[in-house]
Amino acid sequence: MQASYISYHLDLKHPFAIAKFSRTSTPLLLLRLRYEQTEGYGEASMVPYMGESYESATAFLSKVDWSCLTYPFNFPEIIAYLDSLAAGHPAIKAAIDIALNDLNGKLQQKPCYQIYGADPLKMPVTSYTIGIDSPEVIREKVADAAGFKVLKVKLGRDNDKELISTVRSLTNLPLYVDANQGWDNRKKAIDMIYWLHDQGVVLIEQPMNKADTEGNAWLTGRSPIPILADEAVQRLSDLEQIKGAYHGINIKLMKSAGMYEAHQMILKARSYGMKILIGCMSETSCASLAAAALAPLCDWADLDGPWLTKNNPFTTPEFQEGKYQLKDLPGLGLEGIKIDLFGS
């Protein structure tokens, strides 16, 4: 196994603000693994508030003994091996896992979605995210979302109703809401939730601090809208701790350390009777297609990364009627790869 990688800054179309952070770009590590004559591609999207960086990612890669990763790939053993090298670092672990899944599909001559038992005909619509901004910019963002059937609105500040009212003045599309832990008063939060229900909101992610399991559970027990854990659940081991406190979870490959564990989380969440949203960070087509391969196994999708950015280095995934159109291509189905990113 040979590994090569580069740093890449993914520029956003608009400044992206959530309850407690704002950014205009996202640092990435793009990874290529070559096994004999076959290549697989992976991606680590390292949003600053998650604590990873290009420096931490390359330091982790320097610890990997690539000779240990032989085909056929034993993904449980590989994840255990990567976790043994260092705790944390889910994004760079995801890059390795995604590249190996791409290789696995190409070596088997099967799409990744087929290997994981996902039916493309069951693909949910994906939402387009509207970050916190002024009413003028909100209008621009809603216009950019042409072709999407659902919008996701970031909340968690003092102007939540203004943001929703601005969006509602422009469109009647169903809405997802992500408060990103921004609400700190459960009684005000439940009043807001009932108001949001009247505005056509379908789900709410992480309303209160991830450490406030009791507060989030209190809302879950009273909410007319499904309440999903986001920051409160990252890896498979977190599910047991939040079971019963939320109606469902938001799985992101950059939190779950890749596709294999994300799939395990889907199976475990289903066994608990939980709903599932599969989401993304700011990502290129590479990681987005990896998540899309699992999306038909989920209830909702928020995989808008390629449409929120200006310099996606790959072909934008095919998208119709608000849904990813998975192709019958081996591996991730990633197209338009610019070989000059890595050299020969």
C-alpha positions as CSV (number, residue, x, y, z in Angstrom):
1,M,0.0,0.0,0.0
2,Q,1.3,3.4,-1.0
3,A,-0.1,6.6,0.5
4,S,0.1,10.2,-0.8
5,Y,-1.7,13.3,0.5
6,I,-1.9,17.0,0.1
7,S,-3.4,19.9,2.0
8,Y,-6.3,21.7,0.4
9,H,-8.4,24.7,1.5
10,L,-12.0,24.4,0.6
11,D,-13.5,27.9,0.1
12,L,-17.1,28.6,1.0
13,K,-19.5,30.5,-1.2
14,H,-20.6,32.5,1.8
15,P,-19.2,33.0,5.3
16,F,-20.6,30.1,7.3
17,A,-21.9,30.9,10.8
18,I,-23.4,28.7,13.5
19,A,-24.3,29.4,17.1
20,K,-20.8,29.8,18.4
21,F,-18.4,29.8,15.4
22,S,-18.0,31.3,11.9
23,R,-15.6,30.6,9.0
24,T,-15.0,31.3,5.3
25,S,-13.0,28.1,4.4
26,T,-12.3,24.7,5.7
27,P,-8.8,23.0,5.8
28,L,-8.8,19.5,4.2
29,L,-6.4,16.7,3.8
30,L,-6.9,14.8,0.5
31,L,-5.6,11.2,0.6
32,R,-4.8,8.8,-2.1
33,L,-4.0,5.1,-1.4
34,R,-2.6,2.9,-4.1
35,Y,-2.9,-0.9,-3.8
36,E,-1.1,-2.6,-6.6
37,Q,-2.6,-0.8,-9.7
38,T,-5.8,0.5,-8.0
39,E,-6.3,3.8,-6.4
40,G,-8.7,4.9,-3.7
41,Y,-9.4,8.4,-2.5
42,G,-10.3,9.8,0.9
43,E,-10.8,13.1,2.6
44,A,-10.4,14.6,6.1
45,S,-12.5,17.8,6.5
46,M,-11.1,19.5,9.6
47,V,-13.5,22.2,10.8
48,P,-11.6,24.2,13.4
49,Y,-13.9,23.6,16.3
50,M,-13.3,19.8,16.1
51,G,-9.7,20.3,17.0
52,E,-7.9,18.6,14.0
53,S,-5.5,20.3,11.6
54,Y,-3.3,19.4,8.7
55,E,-0.4,19.2,11.1
56,S,-2.2,16.8,13.5
57,A,-3.4,14.8,10.5
58,T,0.0,14.3,9.0
59,A,1.5,13.5,12.4
60,F,-1.1,10.7,12.7
61,L,-0.4,9.4,9.1
62,S,3.3,9.2,10.0
63,K,2.3,6.5,12.6
64,V,0.5,4.3,10.2
65,D,2.2,1.1,9.0
66,W,0.6,0.9,5.6
67,S,1.9,-2.7,5.1
68,C,-0.6,-3.8,7.7
69,L,-3.5,-2.7,5.5
70,T,-3.8,-5.7,3.0
71,Y,-6.6,-6.8,0.9
72,P,-9.2,-8.2,1.6
73,F,-9.6,-5.4,4.1
74,N,-10.8,-6.3,7.6
75,F,-12.5,-3.1,8.6
76,P,-13.1,-3.9,12.3
77,E,-9.4,-4.7,12.7
78,I,-8.4,-1.7,10.8
79,I,-10.5,0.7,12.9
80,A,-9.2,-0.9,16.0
81,Y,-5.6,-0.5,14.7
82,L,-6.1,3.2,13.9
83,D,-7.7,3.8,17.3
84,S,-4.7,2.1,18.9
85,L,-2.3,4.6,17.4
86,A,-4.0,7.6,19.1
87,A,-7.3,8.5,20.6
88,G,-9.5,11.0,18.8
89,H,-8.5,12.2,15.3
90,P,-11.8,11.0,13.7
91,A,-11.4,13.1,10.5
92,I,-8.0,11.7,9.4
93,K,-9.2,8.2,10.4
94,A,-12.2,8.9,8.2
95,A,-10.0,9.8,5.3
96,I,-8.2,6.4,5.6
97,D,-11.4,4.5,5.9
98,I,-13.0,6.3,2.9
99,A,-10.0,5.6,0.7
100,L,-10.0,2.0,1.8
101,N,-13.7,1.7,1.0
102,D,-13.1,3.2,-2.4
103,L,-10.4,0.7,-3.0
104,N,-12.6,-2.1,-1.7
105,G,-15.3,-1.3,-4.1
106,K,-13.0,-1.0,-7.1
107,L,-11.2,-4.2,-6.3
108,Q,-14.6,-6.0,-6.0
109,Q,-15.9,-4.1,-9.0
110,K,-19.0,-3.0,-7.0
111,P,-20.3,0.4,-5.8
112,C,-19.8,1.0,-2.1
113,Y,-23.6,1.5,-1.7
114,Q,-24.1,-2.1,-2.9
115,I,-21.5,-3.5,-0.6
116,Y,-23.3,-1.8,2.4
117,G,-26.8,-3.0,1.2
118,A,-28.1,0.5,0.4
119,D,-30.8,0.8,-2.3
120,P,-30.3,3.9,-4.5
121,L,-34.1,4.0,-5.0
122,K,-34.5,4.7,-1.3
123,M,-32.3,7.8,-1.3
124,P,-33.7,10.6,0.9
125,V,-33.7,14.2,-0.3
126,T,-30.7,16.2,1.0
127,S,-31.0,19.6,2.6
128,Y,-29.2,22.8,1.7
129,T,-27.8,24.6,4.8
130,I,-28.5,28.3,5.5
131,G,-25.9,29.6,8.0
132,I,-26.7,32.4,10.4
133,D,-26.5,35.7,8.6
134,S,-28.2,39.0,7.8
135,P,-31.6,39.0,6.1
136,E,-30.0,40.2,2.9
137,V,-27.5,37.4,2.7
138,I,-30.2,34.9,3.8
139,R,-32.1,35.8,0.7
140,E,-29.0,35.2,-1.4
141,K,-28.5,31.8,0.2
142,V,-32.1,30.7,-0.4
143,A,-31.7,31.7,-4.0
144,D,-28.6,29.6,-4.2
145,A,-30.6,26.6,-3.0
146,A,-32.6,26.3,-6.2
147,G,-33.2,22.6,-7.0
148,F,-33.2,21.5,-3.3
149,K,-36.4,20.3,-1.7
150,V,-35.4,21.0,1.9
151,L,-33.6,23.8,3.7
152,K,-31.6,23.5,6.9
153,V,-31.4,26.6,9.0
154,K,-28.7,27.2,11.6
155,L,-30.1,28.8,14.8
156,G,-28.9,29.3,18.4
157,R,-28.6,33.0,18.7
158,D,-30.9,35.8,19.8
159,N,-32.4,36.3,16.3
160,D,-33.7,32.8,15.7
161,K,-37.3,33.9,14.9
162,E,-36.1,36.6,12.5
163,L,-34.0,34.1,10.6
164,I,-36.9,31.6,10.2
165,S,-39.3,34.4,9.3
166,T,-36.9,35.7,6.6
167,V,-36.7,32.2,5.1
168,R,-40.4,31.7,5.3
169,S,-41.0,34.9,3.5
170,L,-39.1,33.4,0.5
171,T,-40.1,29.7,0.5
172,N,-42.5,27.1,1.8
173,L,-40.0,24.3,1.6
174,P,-39.8,22.0,4.6
175,L,-37.1,23.1,7.1
176,Y,-34.5,21.3,9.2
177,V,-33.1,23.3,12.2
178,D,-29.7,23.0,13.9
179,A,-29.3,24.9,17.1
180,N,-25.7,23.7,17.6
181,Q,-26.1,23.7,21.4
182,G,-27.1,27.3,21.3
183,W,-30.2,27.1,23.6
184,D,-29.6,27.1,27.3
185,N,-33.1,27.5,28.8
186,R,-35.3,24.5,28.4
187,K,-38.6,26.3,28.9
188,K,-37.7,29.0,26.3
189,A,-36.5,26.2,24.1
190,I,-39.8,24.2,24.2
191,D,-41.7,27.4,23.4
192,M,-39.4,27.9,20.4
193,I,-39.9,24.3,19.3
194,Y,-43.6,24.7,19.3
195,W,-43.3,27.9,17.3
196,L,-40.9,26.1,14.9
197,H,-43.4,23.3,14.5
198,D,-46.0,25.8,13.3
199,Q,-43.4,27.1,10.8
200,G,-43.0,23.7,9.1
201,V,-39.8,22.5,10.8
202,V,-39.3,18.7,10.4
203,L,-36.4,18.1,12.8
204,I,-34.1,19.8,15.3
205,E,-30.5,19.0,15.9
206,Q,-28.7,19.4,19.2
207,P,-30.9,22.1,20.9
208,M,-28.9,22.3,24.1
209,N,-25.4,21.7,25.3
210,K,-24.2,18.1,24.5
211,A,-23.3,17.6,28.2
212,D,-26.8,18.5,29.3
213,T,-28.3,15.0,28.7
214,E,-31.1,15.7,31.1
215,G,-32.1,19.0,29.5
216,N,-32.1,17.5,26.0
217,A,-34.1,14.5,27.3
218,W,-36.6,16.9,28.8
219,L,-37.1,18.5,25.4
220,T,-37.3,15.2,23.6
221,G,-40.1,14.0,26.0
222,R,-42.2,17.1,25.2
223,S,-41.3,18.1,21.6
224,P,-43.7,17.7,18.7
225,I,-40.6,17.6,16.4
226,P,-37.9,14.9,16.4
227,I,-34.9,16.0,18.4
228,L,-31.5,14.6,17.2
229,A,-28.1,14.4,18.9
230,D,-25.3,15.9,16.9
231,E,-22.4,17.1,19.0
232,A,-23.5,14.6,21.7
233,V,-22.8,11.6,19.5
234,Q,-19.6,11.0,17.5
235,R,-18.4,7.4,17.6
236,L,-20.3,4.2,18.0
237,S,-19.5,4.0,21.8
238,D,-21.4,7.3,22.4
239,L,-24.8,5.8,21.4
240,E,-25.3,3.9,24.6
241,Q,-24.8,7.1,26.6
242,I,-27.4,9.1,24.8
243,K,-30.0,6.4,24.2
244,G,-33.4,7.6,25.4
245,A,-32.4,11.3,25.5
246,Y,-33.0,11.9,21.8
247,H,-35.4,10.7,19.1
248,G,-32.5,10.2,16.8
249,I,-28.9,11.0,15.8
250,N,-26.9,12.9,13.1
251,I,-24.1,10.7,11.8
252,K,-21.2,12.4,10.1
253,L,-18.2,10.5,8.7
254,M,-15.8,13.1,10.0
255,K,-17.1,12.3,13.5
256,S,-17.5,8.5,13.1
257,A,-14.0,7.9,11.7
258,G,-15.5,6.8,8.4
259,M,-18.0,4.7,6.5
260,Y,-17.5,1.4,8.3
261,E,-18.3,2.8,11.8
262,A,-21.0,5.0,10.4
263,H,-22.7,1.9,9.1
264,Q,-22.3,0.2,12.5
265,M,-23.9,3.3,14.1
266,I,-26.9,3.0,11.7
267,L,-27.4,-0.6,12.7
268,K,-27.1,0.2,16.4
269,A,-29.4,3.2,16.3
270,R,-32.0,1.2,14.4
271,S,-31.9,-1.4,17.2
272,Y,-32.7,1.3,19.7
273,G,-35.6,2.5,17.6
274,M,-33.9,5.8,16.7
275,K,-34.2,8.0,13.6
276,I,-31.1,8.8,11.6
277,L,-29.9,11.9,9.7
278,I,-26.7,11.5,7.8
279,G,-24.8,14.8,7.5
280,C,-21.5,16.3,6.5
281,M,-19.0,19.0,7.3
282,S,-17.7,21.3,4.5
283,E,-16.6,18.6,2.1
284,T,-15.8,17.9,-1.5
285,S,-17.5,15.3,-3.6
286,C,-15.2,12.6,-2.2
287,A,-16.5,12.5,1.4
288,S,-20.0,13.5,0.3
289,L,-20.3,10.5,-2.0
290,A,-19.0,8.3,0.8
291,A,-21.9,9.5,3.0
292,A,-24.3,9.3,0.1
293,A,-23.5,5.6,-0.3
294,L,-25.1,5.1,3.2
295,A,-27.8,7.7,2.9
296,P,-30.5,5.3,1.6
297,L,-30.2,3.4,5.0
298,C,-31.2,6.7,6.8
299,D,-34.3,8.7,7.3
300,W,-32.9,12.1,6.3
301,A,-29.8,13.5,4.6
302,D,-27.8,16.7,4.8
303,L,-25.1,16.2,2.2
304,D,-24.8,19.6,0.6
305,G,-21.0,20.1,0.9
306,P,-20.2,20.3,-2.8
307,W,-22.9,23.0,-3.4
308,L,-21.7,25.2,-0.5
309,T,-18.2,25.6,-1.8
310,K,-16.4,27.4,-4.7
311,N,-13.4,25.1,-5.4
312,N,-14.6,21.5,-5.2
313,P,-11.7,19.7,-7.0
314,F,-13.9,16.9,-8.2
315,T,-17.0,16.7,-10.4
316,T,-20.1,17.7,-8.5
317,P,-22.3,14.6,-7.9
318,E,-25.4,14.1,-10.1
319,F,-28.4,15.6,-8.4
320,Q,-32.1,15.4,-9.4
321,E,-35.3,16.2,-7.6
322,G,-33.3,17.1,-4.5
323,K,-31.6,13.7,-4.3
324,Y,-28.1,12.3,-5.1
325,Q,-28.3,10.0,-8.1
326,L,-25.9,7.1,-7.3
327,K,-24.3,5.6,-10.3
328,D,-23.3,2.0,-11.1
329,L,-19.6,2.7,-10.7
330,P,-17.2,0.8,-8.5
331,G,-16.1,2.3,-5.2
332,L,-17.3,5.8,-4.3
333,G,-18.2,6.6,-7.9
334,L,-16.0,9.7,-7.7
335,E,-15.4,11.4,-11.0
336,G,-13.4,14.2,-12.4
337,I,-10.3,13.4,-10.3
338,K,-7.5,15.9,-10.9
339,I,-4.5,13.7,-10.9
340,D,-2.2,16.7,-10.7
341,L,-3.5,17.2,-7.1
342,F,-1.2,14.4,-6.1
343,G,1.3,14.2,-9.0
344,S,1.9,11.0,-11.0
